Amino acid sequence: MNIPKEVEKVRFEELAALYRRSDPMIERWAAGRGVIQHRPETQVRICEMATQLRLRHIQGDGVNLFGLLEAADQIANAGMWLVVHQTYACKVYLDGRTLNADDFKKTPEGHTGGALNMVPAYVGYMAVNAITGQTRSWLMGQGHAVAAIDAVNVILGNMTPRHAERYTLDDVGLTRYVQDFYSYRFAENGKQDSPLGSHVNAYTAGGMAEGGYLGFAELQYVHMPLPGETLVAFLSDGAFEEQRGSDWAPRWWRAEDCGLVVPIMINNGRRIDQRTTTS
């Protein structure tokens, strides 16, 4: 039975209102944070997920689900804020003061749009790991969006030793962090001074593939996890630009010799993409 969209919309609004009235924590999370808002349908889906988690006795790290989701919204806002700083600013002030002209980079660099889209996705990945108590591997096809990964990892303190010794969650540490992004400085030993890359690199916490060519991760991801392993693959809607065949990759997945794969399409709105990839 097909329910008209108008009826479905009203149903979600009524259910969402009931859920919000049932728990102050749900109401706080549902109000959203910063640029992040939650539609009635989203509120209902999450509340239904909460019921399933409770029935399955899945408690993860033991943190209240809606408290965790509220924190995830805050982290996502902070992550996007920091991503924009990476591209445009050479100074970071956590007190939110207005930047002066000399606080901006003379030559902004970075794939800001794609990275902004990746921040909520990666924060969601981290949140699900905490909710379920299971750490999954991740892979990102669009390696140029690494600013999203690094920014969230700095905020969470989820860093490799090379990053942890260099970046702290204060004005000094974050200023160094944004100045390292697309930096071409060399250290005294003649090697690159900054551990930050324009793509995923050896110092990116959890990184497995550089993601320099769109479509390579899309071709590999279905085969990568072994039985018993789980992989979350962040895919690019522009993958068809450089590597053909990624739209067929899921058809090659075999349950008997591969682990679980969770593909997540980052819809940047690339007009060059083949419809088959997104479908």
BAKE-509566 format. One record per residue (C-alpha): residue number from 1; residue in three letters; x, y, z. Coordinates in steps of 0.5 Angstrom, whole numbers, plus 2048, in hexadecimal, padded with zeros to 3 digits. Layout:
<rs>
(r NUM,"ALA",(X,Y,Z))
...
</rs>
This chain:
<rs>
(r 1,"MET",(800,800,800))
(r 2,"ASN",(803,807,7FE))
(r 3,"ILE",(802,80C,803))
(r 4,"PRO",(801,813,800))
(r 5,"LYS",(807,818,802))
(r 6,"GLU",(803,81D,805))
(r 7,"VAL",(800,817,80A))
(r 8,"GLU",(807,814,80B))
(r 9,"LYS",(80A,81B,80D))
(r 10,"VAL",(804,81D,812))
(r 11,"ARG",(805,816,815))
(r 12,"PHE",(80C,817,816))
(r 13,"GLU",(80B,81E,819))
(r 14,"GLU",(806,81B,81E))
(r 15,"LEU",(80A,815,820))
(r 16,"ALA",(810,81A,821))
(r 17,"ALA",(80C,81E,825))
(r 18,"LEU",(80A,818,82A))
(r 19,"TYR",(812,816,82A))
(r 20,"ARG",(814,81D,82C))
(r 21,"ARG",(80F,81D,832))
(r 22,"SER",(811,816,834))
(r 23,"ASP",(818,818,836))
(r 24,"PRO",(81C,81F,837))
(r 25,"MET",(822,81C,834))
(r 26,"ILE",(81E,81A,82E))
(r 27,"GLU",(81C,821,82E))
(r 28,"ARG",(822,825,82F))
(r 29,"TRP",(826,820,829))
(r 30,"ALA",(820,822,825))
(r 31,"ALA",(821,829,825))
(r 32,"GLY",(827,829,821))
(r 33,"ARG",(82E,82C,822))
(r 34,"GLY",(830,832,81E))
(r 35,"VAL",(830,830,817))
(r 36,"ILE",(82D,829,818))
(r 37,"GLN",(826,828,818))
(r 38,"HIS",(822,822,819))
(r 39,"ARG",(81B,821,815))
(r 40,"PRO",(815,81D,818))
(r 41,"GLU",(817,817,814))
(r 42,"THR",(81E,817,816))
(r 43,"GLN",(81B,818,81D))
(r 44,"VAL",(817,812,81D))
(r 45,"ARG",(81C,80D,819))
(r 46,"ILE",(821,80F,81F))
(r 47,"CYS",(81C,80D,824))
(r 48,"GLU",(81A,807,821))
(r 49,"MET",(821,805,821))
(r 50,"ALA",(822,807,828))
(r 51,"THR",(81C,802,829))
(r 52,"GLN",(820,7FC,825))
(r 53,"LEU",(826,7FD,829))
(r 54,"ARG",(823,7FD,830))
(r 55,"LEU",(81F,7F6,82D))
(r 56,"ARG",(826,7F3,82B))
(r 57,"HIS",(829,7F5,832))
(r 58,"ILE",(82E,7F9,82E))
(r 59,"GLN",(831,7FF,832))
(r 60,"GLY",(838,800,82F))
(r 61,"ASP",(83C,805,833))
(r 62,"GLY",(836,805,838))
(r 63,"VAL",(835,80D,837))
(r 64,"ASN",(82E,80F,836))
(r 65,"LEU",(82C,80F,82F))
(r 66,"PHE",(829,815,82E))
(r 67,"GLY",(82F,819,832))
(r 68,"LEU",(834,816,82D))
(r 69,"LEU",(830,818,827))
(r 70,"GLU",(82F,81F,82A))
(r 71,"ALA",(837,81F,82B))
(r 72,"ALA",(838,81C,824))
(r 73,"ASP",(834,822,821))
(r 74,"GLN",(839,827,825))
(r 75,"ILE",(83F,823,823))
(r 76,"ALA",(83C,824,81B))
(r 77,"ASN",(83B,82B,81C))
(r 78,"ALA",(842,82C,81F))
(r 79,"GLY",(845,828,81A))
(r 80,"MET",(842,82C,814))
(r 81,"TRP",(844,832,817))
(r 82,"LEU",(84C,82F,818))
(r 83,"VAL",(84B,82D,810))
(r 84,"VAL",(84A,834,80E))
(r 85,"HIS",(84F,837,812))
(r 86,"GLN",(854,832,80F))
(r 87,"THR",(853,834,808))
(r 88,"TYR",(852,83C,80A))
(r 89,"ALA",(855,83E,810))
(r 90,"CYS",(85C,83E,813))
(r 91,"LYS",(85A,83F,81A))
(r 92,"VAL",(855,83B,81F))
(r 93,"TYR",(852,83F,825))
(r 94,"LEU",(84D,83A,829))
(r 95,"ASP",(84A,840,82C))
(r 96,"GLY",(846,842,825))
(r 97,"ARG",(849,849,824))
(r 98,"THR",(849,84C,81E))
(r 99,"LEU",(84F,84B,819))
(r 100,"ASN",(853,850,817))
(r 101,"ALA",(856,851,810))
(r 102,"ASP",(85C,84E,812))
(r 103,"ASP",(859,848,815))
(r 104,"PHE",(857,845,80E))
(r 105,"LYS",(85C,841,809))
(r 106,"LYS",(85E,845,803))
(r 107,"THR",(85D,83F,7FF))
(r 108,"PRO",(857,83B,801))
(r 109,"GLU",(858,833,7FF))
(r 110,"GLY",(854,82D,800))
(r 111,"HIS",(84E,829,7FE))
(r 112,"THR",(849,82D,803))
(r 113,"GLY",(842,82B,800))
(r 114,"GLY",(844,823,800))
(r 115,"ALA",(847,824,807))
(r 116,"LEU",(841,827,80A))
(r 117,"ASN",(83C,822,807))
(r 118,"MET",(841,81C,80A))
(r 119,"VAL",(841,81F,811))
(r 120,"PRO",(83A,81D,813))
(r 121,"ALA",(83B,816,810))
(r 122,"TYR",(842,815,814))
(r 123,"VAL",(83F,818,81A))
(r 124,"GLY",(839,813,819))
(r 125,"TYR",(83E,80D,818))
(r 126,"MET",(841,80F,81E))
(r 127,"ALA",(83A,80F,822))
(r 128,"VAL",(838,809,81F))
(r 129,"ASN",(83E,805,822))
(r 130,"ALA",(83D,808,829))
(r 131,"ILE",(836,806,829))
(r 132,"THR",(837,7FF,827))
(r 133,"GLY",(83D,7FE,82A))
(r 134,"GLN",(841,7FC,824))
(r 135,"THR",(846,7FF,820))
(r 136,"ARG",(846,7FE,819))
(r 137,"SER",(84B,800,813))
(r 138,"TRP",(84A,806,80F))
(r 139,"LEU",(84C,807,808))
(r 140,"MET",(84B,80E,804))
(r 141,"GLY",(84B,80E,7FC))
(r 142,"GLN",(84B,816,7FC))
(r 143,"GLY",(852,816,800))
(r 144,"HIS",(852,81E,7FE))
(r 145,"ALA",(84D,81F,804))
(r 146,"VAL",(852,81C,809))
(r 147,"ALA",(851,823,80D))
(r 148,"ALA",(84B,820,80F))
(r 149,"ILE",(84E,81A,812))
(r 150,"ASP",(854,81E,815))
(r 151,"ALA",(84F,824,818))
(r 152,"VAL",(84B,81F,81C))
(r 153,"ASN",(851,81A,81E))
(r 154,"VAL",(854,821,821))
(r 155,"ILE",(84D,822,825))
(r 156,"LEU",(84C,81B,827))
(r 157,"GLY",(854,81A,829))
(r 158,"ASN",(854,814,824))
(r 159,"MET",(85B,815,821))
(r 160,"THR",(861,812,81F))
(r 161,"PRO",(867,813,823))
(r 162,"ARG",(86A,818,81E))
(r 163,"HIS",(863,81C,81E))
(r 164,"ALA",(863,81C,826))
(r 165,"GLU",(869,81E,827))
(r 166,"ARG",(868,824,823))
(r 167,"TYR",(861,826,824))
(r 168,"THR",(85D,828,82A))
(r 169,"LEU",(856,82B,82B))
(r 170,"ASP",(858,832,82C))
(r 171,"ASP",(859,838,829))
(r 172,"VAL",(861,837,828))
(r 173,"GLY",(860,82F,826))
(r 174,"LEU",(85A,831,821))
(r 175,"THR",(85E,837,81E))
(r 176,"ARG",(864,832,81C))
(r 177,"TYR",(85F,82D,81A))
(r 178,"VAL",(85C,832,815))
(r 179,"GLN",(862,835,813))
(r 180,"ASP",(865,82D,811))
(r 181,"PHE",(85F,82C,80C))
(r 182,"TYR",(862,82D,805))
(r 183,"SER",(869,82F,808))
(r 184,"TYR",(86F,82E,804))
(r 185,"ARG",(874,82F,809))
(r 186,"PHE",(87A,82B,80A))
(r 187,"ALA",(87D,829,811))
(r 188,"GLU",(884,829,812))
(r 189,"ASN",(885,822,810))
(r 190,"GLY",(883,824,809))
(r 191,"LYS",(87C,820,80A))
(r 192,"GLN",(875,823,80A))
(r 193,"ASP",(874,826,810))
(r 194,"SER",(86C,826,811))
(r 195,"PRO",(869,81F,812))
(r 196,"LEU",(862,821,80F))
(r 197,"GLY",(861,81F,807))
(r 198,"SER",(85D,822,802))
(r 199,"HIS",(85A,81B,802))
(r 200,"VAL",(85A,815,807))
(r 201,"ASN",(861,813,809))
(r 202,"ALA",(865,80F,80E))
(r 203,"TYR",(864,813,813))
(r 204,"THR",(85C,813,812))
(r 205,"ALA",(859,810,818))
(r 206,"GLY",(856,809,815))
(r 207,"GLY",(857,80B,80E))
(r 208,"MET",(858,805,809))
(r 209,"ALA",(858,808,802))
(r 210,"GLU",(85B,80F,800))
(r 211,"GLY",(855,810,7FC))
(r 212,"GLY",(858,814,7F7))
(r 213,"TYR",(855,812,7F1))
(r 214,"LEU",(84D,811,7F1))
(r 215,"GLY",(84A,80B,7F0))
(r 216,"PHE",(850,806,7F2))
(r 217,"ALA",(84D,805,7F9))
(r 218,"GLU",(846,804,7F6))
(r 219,"LEU",(849,7FE,7F2))
(r 220,"GLN",(84C,7FB,7F8))
(r 221,"TYR",(848,7FC,7FE))
(r 222,"VAL",(843,7F6,7FD))
(r 223,"HIS",(849,7F1,7FD))
(r 224,"MET",(84D,7F4,803))
(r 225,"PRO",(84A,7F2,809))
(r 226,"LEU",(84C,7EB,80B))
(r 227,"PRO",(846,7E6,80E))
(r 228,"GLY",(845,7E9,815))
(r 229,"GLU",(847,7F0,813))
(r 230,"THR",(843,7F6,812))
(r 231,"LEU",(845,7FC,80D))
(r 232,"VAL",(841,803,80D))
(r 233,"ALA",(843,805,806))
(r 234,"PHE",(841,80D,804))
(r 235,"LEU",(840,80D,7FD))
(r 236,"SER",(841,813,7F8))
(r 237,"ASP",(83B,815,7F3))
(r 238,"GLY",(841,817,7EE))
(r 239,"ALA",(844,811,7EE))
(r 240,"PHE",(842,80F,7E7))
(r 241,"GLU",(846,815,7E5))
(r 242,"GLU",(84D,811,7E5))
(r 243,"GLN",(84C,80A,7E6))
(r 244,"ARG",(846,806,7E2))
(r 245,"GLY",(843,800,7E5))
(r 246,"SER",(842,802,7EC))
(r 247,"ASP",(83A,802,7EB))
(r 248,"TRP",(83B,7FA,7EA))
(r 249,"ALA",(83F,7F9,7F0))
(r 250,"PRO",(83A,7F7,7F5))
(r 251,"ARG",(837,7F2,7F1))
(r 252,"TRP",(83E,7EE,7F2))
(r 253,"TRP",(83D,7EE,7F9))
(r 254,"ARG",(83D,7E6,7FC))
(r 255,"ALA",(83A,7E5,803))
(r 256,"GLU",(83E,7DF,803))
(r 257,"ASP",(845,7E2,803))
(r 258,"CYS",(844,7E9,805))
(r 259,"GLY",(842,7ED,80B))
(r 260,"LEU",(83D,7F2,80C))
(r 261,"VAL",(83D,7F8,808))
(r 262,"VAL",(839,7FF,809))
(r 263,"PRO",(83A,803,803))
(r 264,"ILE",(838,80B,805))
(r 265,"MET",(837,80F,7FF))
(r 266,"ILE",(839,816,800))
(r 267,"ASN",(835,81A,7FB))
(r 268,"ASN",(839,820,7F9))
(r 269,"GLY",(834,822,7F3))
(r 270,"ARG",(839,820,7EE))
(r 271,"ARG",(836,820,7E7))
(r 272,"ILE",(83B,81C,7E4))
(r 273,"ASP",(839,816,7E7))
(r 274,"GLN",(836,810,7E4))
(r 275,"ARG",(82F,80F,7E7))
(r 276,"THR",(831,807,7E8))
(r 277,"THR",(836,809,7ED))
(r 278,"THR",(831,80D,7F2))
(r 279,"SER",(82B,808,7F1))
</rs>
